[in-house]
């Protein structure tokens, strides 16, 4: 048996075992807990394969243990579905660092390397077990003794006997009611659950086989290429940057005059209230900032860096754009503050603001790396900034913040969006338990009743498990009816 065949058999066995574990977890554990423990089982399997030499992982990947552990814990910490999805993305981003492409380039991985690594991970999971079964394992080379031949013959005989017996048995059951009743009792098996368990096990074994095979691939070390690939001059790239800079300057001038000029000026010149004016532009400004980053990265990539004077001019134009983007992001933050004070806070507004925080970090990192000739450090720093923002989201609990902000508005006489508050996750329940009894309004009591109707059954069924859900207050939410004390 060749080493490749032996490795393939071990990987296939590990994948089938992981598929069985996944089926058990899905069948007997509540949602969220099964995902976290399944990912833990995958990580333990990879470590066991690495210890036995089946999978060769570089020592540097040991640094991924801490972020994986933290993100795995985060999957069970907060109850928010949105935050759970972001944590899964975070786990995938950490796992992508173990892809062969990213292992080969190490810390000097660029954005293209990250994209290829993520593609390797997704492609391997999609391809699943067939490459392992059909390409890696040489079935003809496996040793076959007498017992194996007898077992194989028996298995083939059973496979052939089942359809034959089914055909004849069906005919005989139709011929005699007593025999029909006897056979029906003997083989009273529900196929639906069996098919469901088999499908779950095969699905996760398929995905695990592809991922394990990818991790088992050796690193393909490539030589560092110090030559720039850019072929465009400052005339082409500089023209684009100058046009965008001028557009940004004009917008910033308007911002200082209108948004930073006060509500009276806005009402006089636009006919809108200050909050209505702010409401129109927040998401558009975030989109502009998000699109500016790839524009700057592409401009740096395609610029011919052979001329130091040309590079210096480019960096001046890019630096001016970053400065203008900072002003625009400050405008977006002010708009969001006004927007929230008038209309309340929602998940979309909160997470968009968090995304803007990540943009601020990444734009600053762009200035510290790309604009200083250290482009190869940008990708890992941008990814680390994403992990930092994700950690902050888990710490503050977005749904709890949303509930606190909206309850604070209600305490100042603003309307409370009860229908939206009921849709928030269990992370918001402690805030509602603290805040609703302080509101002396009939609306608060209606909100308390609707929250209790929604969560009474959900807290009792245990269909999913998170720390936030386990710690959620079970008692009724009190309130004070207006005019009744």
Order of alpha helices (4+ residues) and beta strands (2+ residues): alpha-alpha-alpha-alpha-alpha-alpha-alpha-alpha-alpha-alpha-alpha-alpha-alpha-alpha-alpha-alpha-alpha-alpha-alpha-alpha
